[in-house]
Amino acid sequence: MALSPVNASDVAILGRVLEPEKPTLSPAAARAILALDFRPADKERMRFLSAKAQEGTLTRAGQAEINSYERVGHLLNIMQSKARLSLNKRGGGPRRPS
């Protein structure tokens, strides 16, 4: 029996583990996940790296760093998607942190 190819990227693997399509989080856990965000210094670093990439002056180390930020952003999006679905399923509605 041949196994079908599976996306083995970090994001794809964790996406399958987290099962974002299943609304299984408690309202408190979902709200805590929705409150997660990059710190201002990290956002500034991402803007800096993005500008370097657009200029064509991004180093290999910079590319690796921006790839890491991108992966973490994707993982955060997966987690927050599950959180929103969990709140909507339980009638708690997603509340954005103020």
Distance bins in CASP14 RR format, pairs under 12 A and 6 or more apart:
PFRMAT RR
TARGET T0000
AUTHOR 0000-0000-0000
RMODE 2
METHOD distances of the structure
MODEL  1
5 12 0 0 0 0 0 1 0 0 0 0 0
6 12 1 0 0 1 0 0 0 0 0 0 0
6 13 0 0 0 0 1 0 0 0 0 0 0
6 15 0 0 0 0 0 1 0 0 0 0 0
6 16 0 0 0 0 1 0 0 0 0 0 0
7 13 1 0 0 1 0 0 0 0 0 0 0
7 14 0 0 0 0 0 1 0 0 0 0 0
7 15 0 0 0 0 1 0 0 0 0 0 0
7 16 0 0 0 0 1 0 0 0 0 0 0
8 14 0 0 0 0 0 1 0 0 0 0 0
8 15 0 0 0 0 0 1 0 0 0 0 0
8 16 0 0 0 0 0 1 0 0 0 0 0
9 15 0 0 0 0 1 0 0 0 0 0 0
9 16 0 0 0 0 0 1 0 0 0 0 0
9 67 0 0 0 0 0 1 0 0 0 0 0
9 70 0 0 0 0 0 1 0 0 0 0 0
9 71 1 0 0 1 0 0 0 0 0 0 0
9 74 0 0 0 0 1 0 0 0 0 0 0
9 75 0 0 0 0 0 1 0 0 0 0 0
9 78 0 0 0 0 0 1 0 0 0 0 0
10 16 0 0 0 0 0 1 0 0 0 0 0
10 17 0 0 0 0 0 1 0 0 0 0 0
10 67 0 0 0 0 0 1 0 0 0 0 0
10 68 0 0 0 0 1 0 0 0 0 0 0
10 70 0 0 0 0 0 1 0 0 0 0 0
10 71 1 0 1 0 0 0 0 0 0 0 0
10 72 0 0 0 0 1 0 0 0 0 0 0
10 73 0 0 0 0 0 1 0 0 0 0 0
10 74 0 0 0 0 1 0 0 0 0 0 0
10 75 1 0 0 1 0 0 0 0 0 0 0
10 78 0 0 0 0 0 1 0 0 0 0 0
11 17 0 0 0 0 0 1 0 0 0 0 0
11 18 0 0 0 0 0 1 0 0 0 0 0
11 20 0 0 0 0 0 1 0 0 0 0 0
11 67 0 0 0 0 0 1 0 0 0 0 0
11 68 0 0 0 0 0 1 0 0 0 0 0
11 70 0 0 0 0 1 0 0 0 0 0 0
11 71 1 0 1 0 0 0 0 0 0 0 0
11 72 0 0 0 0 1 0 0 0 0 0 0
11 73 0 0 0 0 1 0 0 0 0 0 0
11 74 1 0 1 0 0 0 0 0 0 0 0
11 75 1 0 1 0 0 0 0 0 0 0 0
11 76 0 0 0 0 0 1 0 0 0 0 0
11 77 0 0 0 0 1 0 0 0 0 0 0
11 78 1 0 0 1 0 0 0 0 0 0 0
11 79 0 0 0 0 0 1 0 0 0 0 0
12 18 0 0 0 0 0 1 0 0 0 0 0
12 20 0 0 0 0 0 1 0 0 0 0 0
12 71 0 0 0 0 0 1 0 0 0 0 0
12 74 0 0 0 0 1 0 0 0 0 0 0
12 75 0 0 0 0 0 1 0 0 0 0 0
12 78 0 0 0 0 1 0 0 0 0 0 0
13 71 0 0 0 0 0 1 0 0 0 0 0
13 74 0 0 0 0 0 1 0 0 0 0 0
13 75 0 0 0 0 0 1 0 0 0 0 0
13 78 0 0 0 0 0 1 0 0 0 0 0
14 20 0 0 0 0 1 0 0 0 0 0 0
14 71 0 0 0 0 1 0 0 0 0 0 0
14 72 0 0 0 0 0 1 0 0 0 0 0
14 73 0 0 0 0 0 1 0 0 0 0 0
14 74 0 0 0 0 1 0 0 0 0 0 0
14 75 1 0 1 0 0 0 0 0 0 0 0
14 76 0 0 0 0 0 1 0 0 0 0 0
14 77 0 0 0 0 0 1 0 0 0 0 0
14 78 1 0 0 1 0 0 0 0 0 0 0
14 79 0 0 0 0 1 0 0 0 0 0 0
14 82 0 0 0 0 0 1 0 0 0 0 0
15 21 0 0 0 0 1 0 0 0 0 0 0
15 22 0 0 0 0 0 1 0 0 0 0 0
15 71 0 0 0 0 0 1 0 0 0 0 0
15 74 0 0 0 0 1 0 0 0 0 0 0
15 75 1 0 0 1 0 0 0 0 0 0 0
15 76 0 0 0 0 0 1 0 0 0 0 0
15 77 0 0 0 0 0 1 0 0 0 0 0
15 78 1 0 1 0 0 0 0 0 0 0 0
15 79 0 0 0 0 1 0 0 0 0 0 0
15 81 0 0 0 0 1 0 0 0 0 0 0
15 82 0 0 0 0 1 0 0 0 0 0 0
16 22 0 0 0 0 0 1 0 0 0 0 0
16 78 0 0 0 0 1 0 0 0 0 0 0
17 75 0 0 0 0 0 1 0 0 0 0 0
17 78 0 0 0 0 1 0 0 0 0 0 0
17 79 0 0 0 0 0 1 0 0 0 0 0
17 82 0 0 0 0 0 1 0 0 0 0 0
18 24 0 0 0 0 1 0 0 0 0 0 0
18 25 0 0 0 0 1 0 0 0 0 0 0
18 33 0 0 0 0 0 1 0 0 0 0 0
18 74 0 0 0 0 0 1 0 0 0 0 0
18 75 0 0 0 0 1 0 0 0 0 0 0
18 76 0 0 0 0 0 1 0 0 0 0 0
18 77 0 0 0 0 0 1 0 0 0 0 0
18 78 1 0 1 0 0 0 0 0 0 0 0
18 79 1 0 0 1 0 0 0 0 0 0 0
18 80 0 0 0 0 0 1 0 0 0 0 0
18 81 0 0 0 0 1 0 0 0 0 0 0
18 82 1 0 1 0 0 0 0 0 0 0 0
18 83 0 0 0 0 0 1 0 0 0 0 0
18 85 0 0 0 0 0 1 0 0 0 0 0
18 86 0 0 0 0 0 1 0 0 0 0 0
19 25 0 0 0 0 0 1 0 0 0 0 0
19 78 0 0 0 0 1 0 0 0 0 0 0
19 79 0 0 0 0 0 1 0 0 0 0 0
19 81 0 0 0 0 0 1 0 0 0 0 0
19 82 1 0 0 1 0 0 0 0 0 0 0
19 85 0 0 0 0 0 1 0 0 0 0 0
19 86 0 0 0 0 0 1 0 0 0 0 0
20 30 0 0 0 0 0 1 0 0 0 0 0
20 33 0 0 0 0 0 1 0 0 0 0 0
20 74 0 0 0 0 0 1 0 0 0 0 0
20 75 0 0 0 0 0 1 0 0 0 0 0
20 76 0 0 0 0 0 1 0 0 0 0 0
20 77 0 0 0 0 1 0 0 0 0 0 0
20 78 1 0 1 0 0 0 0 0 0 0 0
20 79 1 0 0 1 0 0 0 0 0 0 0
20 80 0 0 0 0 1 0 0 0 0 0 0
20 81 1 0 1 0 0 0 0 0 0 0 0
20 82 1 0 1 0 0 0 0 0 0 0 0
20 83 0 0 0 0 1 0 0 0 0 0 0
20 84 0 0 0 0 1 0 0 0 0 0 0
20 85 1 0 0 1 0 0 0 0 0 0 0
20 86 0 0 0 0 1 0 0 0 0 0 0
21 78 0 0 0 0 0 1 0 0 0 0 0
21 81 0 0 0 0 1 0 0 0 0 0 0
21 82 1 0 0 1 0 0 0 0 0 0 0
21 84 0 0 0 0 0 1 0 0 0 0 0
21 85 1 0 0 1 0 0 0 0 0 0 0
21 86 0 0 0 0 0 1 0 0 0 0 0
21 89 0 0 0 0 0 1 0 0 0 0 0
22 81 0 0 0 0 0 1 0 0 0 0 0
22 82 1 0 0 1 0 0 0 0 0 0 0
22 83 0 0 0 0 0 1 0 0 0 0 0
22 85 1 0 0 1 0 0 0 0 0 0 0
22 86 0 0 0 0 1 0 0 0 0 0 0
22 89 0 0 0 0 1 0 0 0 0 0 0
23 29 0 0 0 0 0 1 0 0 0 0 0
23 30 0 0 0 0 1 0 0 0 0 0 0
23 81 0 0 0 0 0 1 0 0 0 0 0
23 82 1 0 0 1 0 0 0 0 0 0 0
23 83 0 0 0 0 1 0 0 0 0 0 0
23 84 0 0 0 0 1 0 0 0 0 0 0
23 85 1 0 1 0 0 0 0 0 0 0 0
23 86 1 0 1 0 0 0 0 0 0 0 0
23 87 0 0 0 0 1 0 0 0 0 0 0
23 88 1 0 0 1 0 0 0 0 0 0 0
23 89 1 1 0 0 0 0 0 0 0 0 0
23 90 1 0 0 1 0 0 0 0 0 0 0
23 91 0 0 0 0 0 1 0 0 0 0 0
23 92 0 0 0 0 0 1 0 0 0 0 0
23 93 0 0 0 0 0 1 0 0 0 0 0
23 94 0 0 0 0 0 1 0 0 0 0 0
24 30 0 0 0 0 1 0 0 0 0 0 0
24 82 1 0 0 1 0 0 0 0 0 0 0
24 83 0 0 0 0 0 1 0 0 0 0 0
24 85 0 0 0 0 1 0 0 0 0 0 0
24 86 1 0 0 1 0 0 0 0 0 0 0
24 87 0 0 0 0 0 1 0 0 0 0 0
24 89 0 0 0 0 1 0 0 0 0 0 0
24 90 0 0 0 0 0 1 0 0 0 0 0
25 31 0 0 0 0 1 0 0 0 0 0 0
25 32 0 0 0 0 1 0 0 0 0 0 0
25 33 1 0 0 1 0 0 0 0 0 0 0
25 34 0 0 0 0 1 0 0 0 0 0 0
25 79 0 0 0 0 1 0 0 0 0 0 0
25 80 0 0 0 0 0 1 0 0 0 0 0
25 81 0 0 0 0 0 1 0 0 0 0 0
25 82 1 0 0 1 0 0 0 0 0 0 0
25 83 1 0 1 0 0 0 0 0 0 0 0
25 84 0 0 0 0 1 0 0 0 0 0 0
25 85 0 0 0 0 1 0 0 0 0 0 0
25 86 1 1 0 0 0 0 0 0 0 0 0
25 87 1 0 0 1 0 0 0 0 0 0 0
25 88 0 0 0 0 0 1 0 0 0 0 0
25 89 0 0 0 0 1 0 0 0 0 0 0
25 90 0 0 0 0 1 0 0 0 0 0 0
25 92 0 0 0 0 0 1 0 0 0 0 0
25 94 0 0 0 0 0 1 0 0 0 0 0
26 32 0 0 0 0 1 0 0 0 0 0 0
26 33 0 0 0 0 0 1 0 0 0 0 0
26 82 0 0 0 0 0 1 0 0 0 0 0
26 83 0 0 0 0 0 1 0 0 0 0 0
26 86 1 0 0 1 0 0 0 0 0 0 0
26 87 0 0 0 0 1 0 0 0 0 0 0
26 89 0 0 0 0 0 1 0 0 0 0 0
26 90 0 0 0 0 1 0 0 0 0 0 0
26 92 0 0 0 0 0 1 0 0 0 0 0
27 33 0 0 0 0 0 1 0 0 0 0 0
27 34 0 0 0 0 0 1 0 0 0 0 0
27 83 0 0 0 0 1 0 0 0 0 0 0
27 84 0 0 0 0 0 1 0 0 0 0 0
27 86 1 0 0 1 0 0 0 0 0 0 0
27 87 1 0 0 1 0 0 0 0 0 0 0
27 88 0 0 0 0 0 1 0 0 0 0 0
27 89 0 0 0 0 0 1 0 0 0 0 0
27 90 1 0 1 0 0 0 0 0 0 0 0
27 91 0 0 0 0 1 0 0 0 0 0 0
27 92 1 0 1 0 0 0 0 0 0 0 0
27 93 0 0 0 0 1 0 0 0 0 0 0
27 94 0 0 0 0 0 1 0 0 0 0 0
27 95 0 0 0 0 1 0 0 0 0 0 0
28 34 0 0 0 0 0 1 0 0 0 0 0
28 35 0 0 0 0 0 1 0 0 0 0 0
28 83 0 0 0 0 0 1 0 0 0 0 0
28 86 0 0 0 0 0 1 0 0 0 0 0
28 87 0 0 0 0 0 1 0 0 0 0 0
28 90 0 0 0 0 0 1 0 0 0 0 0
28 92 0 0 0 0 0 1 0 0 0 0 0
28 95 0 0 0 0 0 1 0 0 0 0 0
29 35 0 0 0 0 0 1 0 0 0 0 0
29 36 0 0 0 0 0 1 0 0 0 0 0
29 79 0 0 0 0 0 1 0 0 0 0 0
29 80 0 0 0 0 0 1 0 0 0 0 0
29 82 0 0 0 0 1 0 0 0 0 0 0
29 83 1 0 0 1 0 0 0 0 0 0 0
29 86 1 0 0 1 0 0 0 0 0 0 0
29 87 0 0 0 0 1 0 0 0 0 0 0
29 90 0 0 0 0 0 1 0 0 0 0 0
30 36 0 0 0 0 0 1 0 0 0 0 0
30 79 0 0 0 0 1 0 0 0 0 0 0
30 80 0 0 0 0 1 0 0 0 0 0 0
30 81 0 0 0 0 0 1 0 0 0 0 0
30 82 1 0 0 1 0 0 0 0 0 0 0
30 83 1 1 0 0 0 0 0 0 0 0 0
30 84 1 0 0 1 0 0 0 0 0 0 0
30 85 0 0 0 0 1 0 0 0 0 0 0
30 86 1 0 1 0 0 0 0 0 0 0 0
30 87 1 0 1 0 0 0 0 0 0 0 0
30 88 0 0 0 0 1 0 0 0 0 0 0
30 89 0 0 0 0 1 0 0 0 0 0 0
30 90 0 0 0 0 1 0 0 0 0 0 0
30 91 0 0 0 0 0 1 0 0 0 0 0
30 92 0 0 0 0 1 0 0 0 0 0 0
30 93 0 0 0 0 1 0 0 0 0 0 0
30 94 1 0 0 1 0 0 0 0 0 0 0
30 95 0 0 0 0 1 0 0 0 0 0 0
31 80 0 0 0 0 0 1 0 0 0 0 0
31 83 1 0 0 1 0 0 0 0 0 0 0
31 84 0 0 0 0 0 1 0 0 0 0 0
31 86 0 0 0 0 1 0 0 0 0 0 0
31 87 1 0 0 1 0 0 0 0 0 0 0
31 90 0 0 0 0 0 1 0 0 0 0 0
31 92 0 0 0 0 1 0 0 0 0 0 0
31 93 0 0 0 0 1 0 0 0 0 0 0
31 94 0 0 0 0 1 0 0 0 0 0 0
31 95 1 0 0 1 0 0 0 0 0 0 0
31 96 0 0 0 0 1 0 0 0 0 0 0
31 97 0 0 0 0 1 0 0 0 0 0 0
31 98 0 0 0 0 0 1 0 0 0 0 0
32 79 0 0 0 0 0 1 0 0 0 0 0
32 80 0 0 0 0 0 1 0 0 0 0 0
32 83 0 0 0 0 1 0 0 0 0 0 0
32 86 0 0 0 0 0 1 0 0 0 0 0
32 87 0 0 0 0 0 1 0 0 0 0 0
32 95 0 0 0 0 0 1 0 0 0 0 0
32 97 0 0 0 0 1 0 0 0 0 0 0
33 75 0 0 0 0 0 1 0 0 0 0 0
33 76 0 0 0 0 1 0 0 0 0 0 0
33 77 0 0 0 0 0 1 0 0 0 0 0
33 78 0 0 0 0 0 1 0 0 0 0 0
33 79 1 0 1 0 0 0 0 0 0 0 0
33 80 1 0 1 0 0 0 0 0 0 0 0
33 81 0 0 0 0 1 0 0 0 0 0 0
33 82 1 0 0 1 0 0 0 0 0 0 0
33 83 1 0 1 0 0 0 0 0 0 0 0
33 84 0 0 0 0 1 0 0 0 0 0 0
33 85 0 0 0 0 0 1 0 0 0 0 0
33 86 0 0 0 0 1 0 0 0 0 0 0
33 87 0 0 0 0 1 0 0 0 0 0 0
33 94 0 0 0 0 0 1 0 0 0 0 0
33 95 0 0 0 0 0 1 0 0 0 0 0
33 97 0 0 0 0 0 1 0 0 0 0 0
34 76 0 0 0 0 0 1 0 0 0 0 0
34 77 0 0 0 0 0 1 0 0 0 0 0
34 79 0 0 0 0 1 0 0 0 0 0 0
34 80 1 0 1 0 0 0 0 0 0 0 0
34 81 0 0 0 0 0 1 0 0 0 0 0
34 82 0 0 0 0 0 1 0 0 0 0 0
34 83 1 0 1 0 0 0 0 0 0 0 0
34 84 1 0 0 1 0 0 0 0 0 0 0
34 85 0 0 0 0 0 1 0 0 0 0 0
34 86 0 0 0 0 1 0 0 0 0 0 0
34 87 1 0 0 1 0 0 0 0 0 0 0
34 88 0 0 0 0 0 1 0 0 0 0 0
34 92 0 0 0 0 0 1 0 0 0 0 0
34 93 0 0 0 0 0 1 0 0 0 0 0
34 94 1 0 0 1 0 0 0 0 0 0 0
34 95 1 0 0 1 0 0 0 0 0 0 0
34 96 1 0 0 1 0 0 0 0 0 0 0
34 97 1 0 0 1 0 0 0 0 0 0 0
34 98 0 0 0 0 0 1 0 0 0 0 0
35 76 0 0 0 0 0 1 0 0 0 0 0
35 79 0 0 0 0 0 1 0 0 0 0 0
35 80 0 0 0 0 1 0 0 0 0 0 0
35 83 0 0 0 0 1 0 0 0 0 0 0
35 94 0 0 0 0 0 1 0 0 0 0 0
35 95 0 0 0 0 1 0 0 0 0 0 0
35 96 0 0 0 0 1 0 0 0 0 0 0
35 97 1 0 1 0 0 0 0 0 0 0 0
35 98 0 0 0 0 1 0 0 0 0 0 0
36 42 0 0 0 0 0 1 0 0 0 0 0
36 72 0 0 0 0 0 1 0 0 0 0 0
36 73 0 0 0 0 0 1 0 0 0 0 0
36 75 0 0 0 0 0 1 0 0 0 0 0
36 76 1 0 0 1 0 0 0 0 0 0 0
36 77 0 0 0 0 0 1 0 0 0 0 0
36 78 0 0 0 0 0 1 0 0 0 0 0
36 79 1 0 0 1 0 0 0 0 0 0 0
36 80 1 0 0 1 0 0 0 0 0 0 0
36 83 0 0 0 0 1 0 0 0 0 0 0
36 97 0 0 0 0 1 0 0 0 0 0 0
37 43 0 0 0 0 1 0 0 0 0 0 0
37 72 0 0 0 0 0 1 0 0 0 0 0
37 73 0 0 0 0 1 0 0 0 0 0 0
37 76 1 0 0 1 0 0 0 0 0 0 0
37 77 0 0 0 0 0 1 0 0 0 0 0
37 79 0 0 0 0 0 1 0 0 0 0 0
37 80 0 0 0 0 1 0 0 0 0 0 0
37 96 0 0 0 0 0 1 0 0 0 0 0
37 97 0 0 0 0 1 0 0 0 0 0 0
38 44 0 0 0 0 1 0 0 0 0 0 0
38 45 0 0 0 0 1 0 0 0 0 0 0
38 46 1 0 0 1 0 0 0 0 0 0 0
38 47 0 0 0 0 0 1 0 0 0 0 0
38 68 0 0 0 0 0 1 0 0 0 0 0
38 69 1 0 0 1 0 0 0 0 0 0 0
38 70 0 0 0 0 0 1 0 0 0 0 0
38 72 1 0 0 1 0 0 0 0 0 0 0
38 73 1 0 0 1 0 0 0 0 0 0 0
38 75 0 0 0 0 0 1 0 0 0 0 0
38 76 0 0 0 0 1 0 0 0 0 0 0
38 77 0 0 0 0 0 1 0 0 0 0 0
39 45 0 0 0 0 1 0 0 0 0 0 0
39 46 0 0 0 0 0 1 0 0 0 0 0
39 69 0 0 0 0 0 1 0 0 0 0 0
39 72 0 0 0 0 0 1 0 0 0 0 0
40 46 0 0 0 0 0 1 0 0 0 0 0
40 47 0 0 0 0 0 1 0 0 0 0 0
41 47 0 0 0 0 0 1 0 0 0 0 0
41 48 0 0 0 0 0 1 0 0 0 0 0
41 69 0 0 0 0 0 1 0 0 0 0 0
42 48 0 0 0 0 0 1 0 0 0 0 0
42 49 0 0 0 0 0 1 0 0 0 0 0
42 65 0 0 0 0 0 1 0 0 0 0 0
42 66 0 0 0 0 0 1 0 0 0 0 0
42 68 0 0 0 0 0 1 0 0 0 0 0
42 69 1 0 0 1 0 0 0 0 0 0 0
42 72 0 0 0 0 1 0 0 0 0 0 0
42 73 0 0 0 0 0 1 0 0 0 0 0
42 76 0 0 0 0 0 1 0 0 0 0 0
43 49 0 0 0 0 0 1 0 0 0 0 0
43 50 0 0 0 0 0 1 0 0 0 0 0
43 69 0 0 0 0 1 0 0 0 0 0 0
43 73 0 0 0 0 0 1 0 0 0 0 0
44 50 0 0 0 0 0 1 0 0 0 0 0
44 51 0 0 0 0 0 1 0 0 0 0 0
44 69 0 0 0 0 0 1 0 0 0 0 0
45 51 0 0 0 0 0 1 0 0 0 0 0
45 52 0 0 0 0 0 1 0 0 0 0 0
45 62 0 0 0 0 1 0 0 0 0 0 0
45 65 1 0 0 1 0 0 0 0 0 0 0
45 66 0 0 0 0 1 0 0 0 0 0 0
45 68 0 0 0 0 0 1 0 0 0 0 0
45 69 1 0 0 1 0 0 0 0 0 0 0
46 52 0 0 0 0 0 1 0 0 0 0 0
46 53 0 0 0 0 0 1 0 0 0 0 0
46 62 0 0 0 0 0 1 0 0 0 0 0
46 65 0 0 0 0 1 0 0 0 0 0 0
46 66 1 0 0 1 0 0 0 0 0 0 0
46 67 0 0 0 0 0 1 0 0 0 0 0
46 68 0 0 0 0 0 1 0 0 0 0 0
46 69 1 0 1 0 0 0 0 0 0 0 0
46 70 0 0 0 0 1 0 0 0 0 0 0
46 72 0 0 0 0 0 1 0 0 0 0 0
46 73 0 0 0 0 1 0 0 0 0 0 0
47 53 0 0 0 0 0 1 0 0 0 0 0
47 54 0 0 0 0 0 1 0 0 0 0 0
47 66 0 0 0 0 0 1 0 0 0 0 0
47 69 0 0 0 0 0 1 0 0 0 0 0
48 54 0 0 0 0 0 1 0 0 0 0 0
48 55 0 0 0 0 0 1 0 0 0 0 0
48 57 0 0 0 0 0 1 0 0 0 0 0
48 58 0 0 0 0 1 0 0 0 0 0 0
48 62 0 0 0 0 1 0 0 0 0 0 0
48 65 0 0 0 0 1 0 0 0 0 0 0
48 66 0 0 0 0 1 0 0 0 0 0 0
48 69 0 0 0 0 0 1 0 0 0 0 0
49 55 0 0 0 0 0 1 0 0 0 0 0
49 56 0 0 0 0 0 1 0 0 0 0 0
49 57 0 0 0 0 0 1 0 0 0 0 0
49 58 1 0 0 1 0 0 0 0 0 0 0
49 59 0 0 0 0 1 0 0 0 0 0 0
49 61 0 0 0 0 0 1 0 0 0 0 0
49 62 1 0 1 0 0 0 0 0 0 0 0
49 63 0 0 0 0 1 0 0 0 0 0 0
49 64 0 0 0 0 0 1 0 0 0 0 0
49 65 1 0 0 1 0 0 0 0 0 0 0
49 66 1 0 1 0 0 0 0 0 0 0 0
49 67 0 0 0 0 1 0 0 0 0 0 0
49 68 0 0 0 0 0 1 0 0 0 0 0
49 69 1 0 0 1 0 0 0 0 0 0 0
49 70 0 0 0 0 0 1 0 0 0 0 0
50 56 0 0 0 0 0 1 0 0 0 0 0
50 57 0 0 0 0 0 1 0 0 0 0 0
50 58 0 0 0 0 1 0 0 0 0 0 0
50 62 0 0 0 0 0 1 0 0 0 0 0
50 63 0 0 0 0 0 1 0 0 0 0 0
50 65 0 0 0 0 0 1 0 0 0 0 0
50 66 1 0 0 1 0 0 0 0 0 0 0
50 69 0 0 0 0 1 0 0 0 0 0 0
50 70 0 0 0 0 0 1 0 0 0 0 0
51 57 0 0 0 0 1 0 0 0 0 0 0
51 58 0 0 0 0 1 0 0 0 0 0 0
51 62 0 0 0 0 0 1 0 0 0 0 0
51 66 0 0 0 0 0 1 0 0 0 0 0
52 58 1 0 1 0 0 0 0 0 0 0 0
52 59 1 0 0 1 0 0 0 0 0 0 0
52 60 0 0 0 0 0 1 0 0 0 0 0
52 61 0 0 0 0 0 1 0 0 0 0 0
52 62 1 0 0 1 0 0 0 0 0 0 0
52 63 0 0 0 0 1 0 0 0 0 0 0
52 65 0 0 0 0 0 1 0 0 0 0 0
52 66 0 0 0 0 1 0 0 0 0 0 0
53 59 0 0 0 0 0 1 0 0 0 0 0
53 60 0 0 0 0 0 1 0 0 0 0 0
53 62 0 0 0 0 1 0 0 0 0 0 0
53 63 1 0 0 1 0 0 0 0 0 0 0
53 65 0 0 0 0 0 1 0 0 0 0 0
53 66 1 0 0 1 0 0 0 0 0 0 0
53 67 0 0 0 0 0 1 0 0 0 0 0
53 69 0 0 0 0 0 1 0 0 0 0 0
53 70 0 0 0 0 0 1 0 0 0 0 0
54 66 0 0 0 0 0 1 0 0 0 0 0
56 62 0 0 0 0 0 1 0 0 0 0 0
56 63 0 0 0 0 0 1 0 0 0 0 0
57 63 0 0 0 0 0 1 0 0 0 0 0
58 64 0 0 0 0 1 0 0 0 0 0 0
58 65 0 0 0 0 1 0 0 0 0 0 0
58 66 1 0 0 1 0 0 0 0 0 0 0
58 67 0 0 0 0 0 1 0 0 0 0 0
59 65 0 0 0 0 1 0 0 0 0 0 0
59 66 0 0 0 0 0 1 0 0 0 0 0
60 66 0 0 0 0 0 1 0 0 0 0 0
60 67 0 0 0 0 0 1 0 0 0 0 0
61 67 0 0 0 0 0 1 0 0 0 0 0
61 68 0 0 0 0 0 1 0 0 0 0 0
62 68 0 0 0 0 1 0 0 0 0 0 0
62 69 0 0 0 0 1 0 0 0 0 0 0
62 70 0 0 0 0 0 1 0 0 0 0 0
63 69 0 0 0 0 0 1 0 0 0 0 0
63 70 0 0 0 0 0 1 0 0 0 0 0
64 70 0 0 0 0 0 1 0 0 0 0 0
64 71 0 0 0 0 0 1 0 0 0 0 0
65 71 0 0 0 0 0 1 0 0 0 0 0
65 72 0 0 0 0 0 1 0 0 0 0 0
66 72 0 0 0 0 0 1 0 0 0 0 0
66 73 0 0 0 0 0 1 0 0 0 0 0
67 73 0 0 0 0 0 1 0 0 0 0 0
67 74 0 0 0 0 0 1 0 0 0 0 0
68 74 0 0 0 0 0 1 0 0 0 0 0
68 75 0 0 0 0 0 1 0 0 0 0 0
69 75 0 0 0 0 0 1 0 0 0 0 0
69 76 0 0 0 0 0 1 0 0 0 0 0
70 76 0 0 0 0 0 1 0 0 0 0 0
70 77 0 0 0 0 0 1 0 0 0 0 0
71 77 0 0 0 0 0 1 0 0 0 0 0
71 78 0 0 0 0 0 1 0 0 0 0 0
72 78 0 0 0 0 0 1 0 0 0 0 0
72 79 0 0 0 0 0 1 0 0 0 0 0
73 79 0 0 0 0 1 0 0 0 0 0 0
73 80 0 0 0 0 1 0 0 0 0 0 0
73 81 0 0 0 0 0 1 0 0 0 0 0
74 80 0 0 0 0 0 1 0 0 0 0 0
74 81 0 0 0 0 0 1 0 0 0 0 0
75 81 0 0 0 0 0 1 0 0 0 0 0
75 82 0 0 0 0 0 1 0 0 0 0 0
76 82 0 0 0 0 0 1 0 0 0 0 0
76 83 0 0 0 0 0 1 0 0 0 0 0
77 83 0 0 0 0 0 1 0 0 0 0 0
77 84 0 0 0 0 0 1 0 0 0 0 0
78 84 0 0 0 0 0 1 0 0 0 0 0
78 85 0 0 0 0 0 1 0 0 0 0 0
79 85 0 0 0 0 0 1 0 0 0 0 0
79 86 0 0 0 0 0 1 0 0 0 0 0
80 86 0 0 0 0 0 1 0 0 0 0 0
80 87 0 0 0 0 0 1 0 0 0 0 0
80 94 0 0 0 0 1 0 0 0 0 0 0
80 96 0 0 0 0 0 1 0 0 0 0 0
80 97 0 0 0 0 0 1 0 0 0 0 0
81 87 0 0 0 0 0 1 0 0 0 0 0
81 88 0 0 0 0 0 1 0 0 0 0 0
81 94 0 0 0 0 0 1 0 0 0 0 0
82 88 0 0 0 0 0 1 0 0 0 0 0
82 89 0 0 0 0 0 1 0 0 0 0 0
82 94 0 0 0 0 0 1 0 0 0 0 0
83 89 0 0 0 0 0 1 0 0 0 0 0
83 90 0 0 0 0 0 1 0 0 0 0 0
83 92 0 0 0 0 0 1 0 0 0 0 0
83 93 0 0 0 0 0 1 0 0 0 0 0
83 94 1 0 0 1 0 0 0 0 0 0 0
83 95 0 0 0 0 0 1 0 0 0 0 0
83 96 0 0 0 0 0 1 0 0 0 0 0
83 97 0 0 0 0 0 1 0 0 0 0 0
84 90 0 0 0 0 0 1 0 0 0 0 0
84 91 0 0 0 0 0 1 0 0 0 0 0
84 92 0 0 0 0 0 1 0 0 0 0 0
84 93 1 0 0 1 0 0 0 0 0 0 0
84 94 1 0 1 0 0 0 0 0 0 0 0
84 95 0 0 0 0 0 1 0 0 0 0 0
84 96 0 0 0 0 0 1 0 0 0 0 0
85 91 0 0 0 0 0 1 0 0 0 0 0
85 92 0 0 0 0 0 1 0 0 0 0 0
85 93 0 0 0 0 0 1 0 0 0 0 0
85 94 0 0 0 0 1 0 0 0 0 0 0
86 92 0 0 0 0 1 0 0 0 0 0 0
86 93 0 0 0 0 1 0 0 0 0 0 0
86 94 0 0 0 0 1 0 0 0 0 0 0
87 93 1 0 1 0 0 0 0 0 0 0 0
87 94 1 0 1 0 0 0 0 0 0 0 0
87 95 1 0 0 1 0 0 0 0 0 0 0
87 96 0 0 0 0 0 1 0 0 0 0 0
88 94 1 0 0 1 0 0 0 0 0 0 0
88 95 0 0 0 0 0 1 0 0 0 0 0
END
